[in-house]
């Protein structure tokens, strides 16, 4: 079991990422941290194998934090999960040993892929001697999930709110119900739900009544591990 520490200052995003990680076989979230200082304390106590690290955080940001990991000699691997998309930050993180870099917003499958590739790497490095073929299989494994940007007019904060709400409900929800729960307009909720349906993060059901238009309801799909 791979022990994971989540370092993310936004409580809502932290919770969603925690739920995402929980859906991947062979990994367990052993703790969370809200900034670099907190991460260093938790790292010392929890000794995780892998850290999912944000960049934009108070006190110690992700760049400072990963540098401290290396300066202090901590044997921990890092995957960056951040909205930072500038080349300088990405290069800095990779130079300091990040094994993957995921730009927010991202699909669940992209995070799942990153963790599974990391699992493959750990398995490969357990061998006393590693062949060139094993290295090539890990480094050049085709990437099937592509990073996508949000459509124009959608923003990450509202999307995260709806994702969090949908992750907690056990019954299919209409756009009206989601709008009331989140505190947004029905038409806005409908746009976000349709987007989530298009990327497979929710499933749409059509409920036919005796009169009027059919009602569209949305629910989280069942994940197959």
Secondary structure, 3 states (H helix, E strand, C coil): CEEEEEECCCHHHHHHHHHHHHCCCCEEEEEEECCHHHHHHHHHHHCCCEEEECCCCCCCCHHHHHHHHHHCCCCCEEEEEECCCCHHHHHHHHHCCEEEEEECCCCHHHHHHHHHHHHHHHHHHCCCCCCHHHHHHHHCCCCCCCCCCCCCCCCHHHHHHHHHHHHHCCCCEEHHHHHHHHCCCHHHHHHHHHHHHHCCCCEEEEECCCCCCCEEEEECCCCCC
